[in-house]
Amino acid sequence: MKIKRAAALCLSAVLLCSMTACGDKTTVTKHNDQVNISFSWWGNDVRNEYTIKAIQEFERLNPGINVKCNYSEWSGYQVRSNVQMVSHTESDVMQINFAWIEQYSPDGMGYYDISTLSDHIDLSNFSENELAFGMQNGRLNALPIALNTQTVYVNRSIYEQYGLSIPRTWEDLFEAARVMDGAHYPMTANNKAAFFYMVSYAEQHSGREFIQKDGTLGFTDAEFQMMLEFYSRLINEKVMPQIEYFERLNLDSGNYAGTVAWLSDASSYLGGAANAGYEVEITDYTELDGAETLGWYTKPATMYAISANTEYPEESARLLDFLLNSKEMAELQGVEKGIPISRSAREHLEASGKLTGLQYDAFIKMNEYSGKLKVISPYMENTKIIEQIQESCNEVYFNKVTAEEEAHNLRTKVAEILAAAQQ
């Protein structure tokens, strides 16, 4: 009996049976050789499924590393990440939003300096400009997965029904609306896309930036009045429906002849129309002839960062390199998170014939304009700012107040929201 008990104790001291959160497998490993790290991301079931498969492949290729996966849909992930960053309980490797660098790492110390881990992450897959998205106070806080920008999508089939050319300028849209006469909307947008569309219009006409490089508000009352009047004109002249009445499925049915949406939304927004036999194309960014600035912005769609508090930076870096640069991850992920920035990931996708479709066309269009697109300020996507502008647009549209009167009120409120966000 004593012999059996001693043998059992010896066995339990040598072996550890651990269950990974990424799958249903049980891995028996030597306790002293095993490193446990965690990885968190947000997404739908499709993303969760291929990411779990990728992590299992990473563990197979790196038998000394066990990865615990933490994932959920966006809203829950955002709330939980806020608590974890404050309490320093975040995952070793995590998917983050571009704006979080400013929020959680204003001095560059909130995330690990990835540049010190270049022996384990191939940073040569990224240009200096691409790495700059993750730089904060001289430290490389994060690496971008893919780039994103608001993109103009047009249903050429609908435009050709009316004998219209694809709109290039703002006035082209109003001319198309006069010809379509309410039977179709030449352009549509949800609340965030409409906000960026109005900002682009005002920046092109004024030459001023909505938010300046130092984080201060660049628009005066005049630019806000311009945005408010432009929104009312878009609705009154039937260029687009009210923001609240935007229905994505009307793109599939051909009731909408165009839309403004993120590059990363190309397939989900326009795939149905393309499958229904409509000819959908990515067109030039709407602009004013002779404008000094385009007023359109680009940003990382999402990013990966390493916790500043990780106990295993090298193992975390190996996982990060796998997620961004490996053939295995590239083939499983495809372009679900956008067209990869990593040069090696794109080469893997090109070799397997996966760099095709609407999203890739939008990526090509973005690259054509790369010299004119500005890097978005993290504060431009502040939900309170976008909601306040939408509220003011409706106040003017429903004739509760004049655009001139509301412009000053709107600028004051946006300035207050911006100042509060920077504290």
N, C-alpha and C positions, 0 to 999 in steps of 0.2 A: 504494500500500500504506500509506504514512504517512497519507494522507488518510483511508482507511478506519479505521485504528487510532485516529486522533484523534477521528473521529466517534463511534466506539464508546465511547471514554472519556468524551466529553461526554455521550452518552446515558445511560451508567450513572451518571454523577454527578448527573444531573437526576432520573432515575426510579428508584424502588425497587419491586421486585415482592415483595409479602409475602403469605404464606399465613396466614389466620386459623385458630386452633385450633377455632373454633366451627362450621365447615362445610367444604365441599369447594370453596369458591370461591377464586379468586385475585384479589386486588385490586391494581391498579397505581396507585400514588399518588405525589405529590410528596413527597420525603423531608422537606423542611423544613416542610411543612404537616401532617404526620401525627403524631398523638399515640398512643402505644401504652399501654394500661392492661390490667390483668388482673382477672378476676372468677371467684370460686370458690363452689361450692355442693355440697351432697350430695343424693342422691335416686336414684330408680329410673329405668328407661328412659323412662317416660312423662314424668317431670319433666325429664329431660335433653333430650328431644326438643322440648318446647314452649319450654324456656328457650333452647335454641340458635336456634330460629326467632325468638324475641323479640330476641336479641342481633343477629341479622342485620338485623332491622327497625330496631333502634337505630342500627346502623352506616349503614344507608341514610339515615336521618333526620339523622345526624351524620357526614357524610363525612370530617371531619377526625379522627375518633376510631376507632382500631382496637382491638377487644377480644379478648384472649386468654382462652379459657375453660378452667378447671381444675375438674373434677368427678369424683366417685366415690361409692360407697355410704357409709353413715354411719360404719362402724367405721374404714375406711381414711382417711376425711376427718378424723375426730377425731384420730387418731394423727399424721397429717401436719400438721394445724393446730398441734398442740402444738410440733412441731419448728420450724415456720415462725415462730410467734410468738416463740419463744426466740431464733431466729437472725435475726429481722427480715427474713424473706424472704416474708412473707404477701402475698396478692393485694391490689391496690388497693381493690377492693370485695369483700366476703365475706359469705356467710351464716354467722351464728354462733348458738350456743346461748345462751340467757339467762344461764346460770350462768357463761359465759366472761367476762362483764364483771367479775365479782368475781375470777375466776381470773387473768385477764391484765391487768386494769386496776384494781387496788385503789385507786390514787390518781387515777384518771380520765385518766391520760396514755397508757394502752395503746392507745387508739384515737383517731382524729381527732375533734375537737370539731365535730360536724355543725352546731351552731347558728351557727357562723361562716360557713356556706355557704348561708344562707337565700336568697340571691339566685339560687341554682341549684336548690334543693330547696323545694318548696311545703310548708312545715311546717304551714300552716293546715289541712291535711287531718287533723291529729291534735289531740286535746284535750290539755290540760295533764296530765291523769292518764295518758293514753296515752304521752305523751313522757316521763313520769316513769319508765317502765320502763327507759329507756335512759340515764337521768341517773346520773352517778357523779362525786361530788366537784365538783358544779357544772358539769360538762361533759356534753354530749349525745353519749354514746359510740356509741349505736346506735338504730335505729328498728324498732319491732315490725312484723312482717308481718301477723300475726293473733294473736288471743288463744286460750288453751286452758284447759280445766279438766276434771277428772274429771266424767263425766256418767253419770246412771242411765238405762239403756235397758231397756224392758220389752216383752216379747212379749205384747200384750194378748190375742191369740187363745188362748194357752195358759192364761192366768189365767181367761179366760171359760169355758174347758172345765171348770174346777173351781168355777165360780160365785163366784170371788174378785174382790174389788176390787183395784185397783192399789195396792201397798204404799206407805205414806207414812212410817211410823215403823219403828224397828228391830223392835219387837214384831210389827208387821204381817208382817214377813219370816218370823219364827218360826211365826206362825200359818199362813202359806201353806205352809211346809214340813211342818207337821203334816197339812194337808189333802192335799198332793201325795204325801206318804208315800214319798219316794224315787223316784217315777216321773219326776219332773222336779225340777230345782234351781230354786228361786225367784230366786236371784241367783248370779252367778259373777264371777271376777276373776283376772287374771294377777297376778304377784308385786307389781309396782309399784302397780297399782290396788288390790289388797288392802291394801297398806301404807297408802295414803291413806284407804281405807275405815276401817281400824282407828284411824288417827289422828283422823279425824272423830268416831268414836264416843267415844274417850277425851276429846277436847277438849270435846265437848258435855256429857259427864257430869261433867267436872272443872272446866271453865272455864279451864284452863291451856293455853298454846300449846306445841306440840311444840318448836319453835325460836323463841326470842324475837327481837324486832326488833334487838337488839344482837348477834345471832348465837350467843347462849349457849343451852344446852339448858334448856328450860322444864319438861319432864316430870320428875317425881320417880319413885321406885320404885313408888308407888301407881298412877300412870298406865300405866307399863309392865306392871305386873301386870294391870291392867284390859285392856290390849290382848291379852296372852297368853291370858287366860281367855276373852275374847270370840272370838278365833280358834278355840279349841278348841270352844266352844259352836256356832259357825257350822258346823263340820265335823260334830260329833257329832249335831247336830239336823238335819242334811241341808239346811241353807240353801244351802250351796255345796260343791263338791268341794274337795279339797286343792289348794293352789296349783299343785303339780307336775303335777296331772292335768287342769288346765284345757285344753280343746281348743276353739279358736275355731270350728272347723267345726260343732260341736254347736249353735252359735247359728243357723246356716243350717238345720239339720235340725229345729229346734224342741225338741231335748233339753234345752236351757237356756231357762228362761222369762225370764231377764234377765241383764244384766251391767253392770259398772262399767268405763268405758273413757274415754280422752280424747275430747273433742269432735271433734278432728281425725280420729279413727278411726271416725267414725260410719258412713261408707259401706263401709269395708273390713271392719268388724266386723258390721254389721247389714244391709248391702245384700243379702246372699244370702238372709236370712230374709224381707226385704221382697219380693224377687223371687220367692220361693217361695210367696207369697200370704199370709204372716202379717202381721198388723197390728202394726207396731212403733211405739212412741211414746217420746218423751222425757218422763220424769216428774220430779216434784219431787225435790230432793236429800233423801236419807234423813235424818231428824232426830228428836231427842228433844223431845217437847212441853215447852215452857217453858225450853229451853236458852238460855243467854245468848249463846252463840256457835255459829255453824253448823259451823265446823271444816272448811270446804271452801275450796279455794285456786284461784286463777287465775294464769296466767303468759303471757308471749308464747310462742306456738307456736315461732316462730323469729324471728330478727332479721337486719337488714343493718347492717354497719358499714363504715367506711372506714379504711384503714391509716393509722396515725399517721406512717408513713414514706413515704407516697405523694409522688411528684414532681408529680403532676397532681391536686390536690384538686378543682379546678373541674370538670374533665372527669369525675372519679370521681363528683362530686355530681350531674352531669347524668345519668349512668347510674343512680345510685341513685334519682333522681326518676322516671326512666322505669320502673324495676322496680316502684316502689310506687304511682305515681299515674297512669300513662298508660293510655289506652284500649286501646292495642295489647297491652300486657302483661296487662291485666285480662281481655281476651277470650281470650287464649291460655292463661292460667293458670287461669281460672275460680275454683273454690274448692278446688283441689288442695292448697294449702298452708293451708287454712282460710278462713273468711270474712274478707276483707281489712278491716283497720282503717281504711285510707285512705278518707276519705269519697268522693273522686272515683272511686276504684276500685269501691266499692260501687255508686255511681250508674251507672257503666258496666255493671256486671253486672245491676243491676235493670232497666235499659233493655233489655238483651238477654234477659231472662227467665231468668237463670241463678241467681238467689237463691231456690232451692227445694230441697226434699229434707230428709233426716234431719239433715245437718250444719247447715243453716240453722235447722231447728227447735231443735237443740241450742244454737245461737248465741242464738236468741231467749230460750230458757230461762235461759241464762247472764246475759243482760241483765236479766231479771226479778229475778235475785238479786244484781245488781251491787253493791248496797249492803251485802250480807252476806258476799260472797266476799273473802277476804284475798289479798294478794299473796304468792306463795310465796317462801320463802327459797331462794336458790340451793343451799343445803346439803341441803335436804330430798330432793333427787334423787340424793344421793350413793349410788352403787351399793353401796359397802361397808356403809352403814347399812342399806339395804333388805335386803341378803343376810344381815346379822347378825340382823335382826329375824325373818326367815324361818327361820333356823336355830334361834333360840330358841323360836319358835312350835312347831316340830317336836319340840324337846326336851320341851316341856310336853305336847304332844298325845300323844306316845308314852309318856308317864308316866315319863320318865327323870329328871325333876326336877319339883318343884312350881312353880306360877306365882309364888308368893311368893319362893322361893329364886332362881329364874331372873331375876326382875325386877331385883334389885340387880346381878346379873352383867351383864345386858343394858344397864342404864343406864350402868354403868361403861364398857363397851366402846363404846357409842354416843358417850359424852362424849369418849373417847380419839380415835375416828375424826373427830369434829367438830373437835377441837383440832388434829389433824394436818392436816386440810383447810384450816384457816385460817392455817397457818404460811407 
